[in-house]
Amino acid sequence: MKLWKLVTLLSIPAWLVVASGCAIISENECQAGLWYERGIEDGARGQTQATVYKIAQKCHEYGVRTDTSAWMRGYEEGIERYCTPENGFVVGRRGRNYEGVCTGPTADLFLANYERGLAVYQAEQQYAALVDRYESAERELYRVEQALDEAESKEERRALRGQRRSLLREMRHLEAEMMHFGGFGAFNPLLFY
């Protein structure tokens, strides 16, 4: 069995999970029959070869026959565009999934750059979560200080001061964590290349 057929068969279940609920192709697109062009587009987006089987199934429902060989020719051209080292970084940086479609000499370079880009994306997501937590603690601190100004009993003031100390400690901790990413309000992606 040819390698691409084996890869296609193995990738069908994963692709079906990703594509469930999405319209793969419209009736108008089926009737237009631009299979070579559609193959280029799907390849350039990093879709798996299993895409053509889903397209064929959907077009069959519309009574249209798919030219899978034209789609495959286009797909090979599109996949060459997709599997560049530069695009690997872009795909990872955007946090997109890589379906393992690259083969040959560019596959390793694509994957290495994809992983670099993905590391930057993940760091940026972690940084954003820290900023969200910091801003939430800051809002809570403001609320506690307002309540402290209005507190009437000694016990209430003591409890509120304890909350304030805890929030200030958390905010200092979050500030220190954010410094690993470039500082508050200053995510530096160059730290993760």
Disulfide bonds with the S-S distance in Angstrom:
Cys30-Cys59 1.95
Cys83-Cys102 2.08
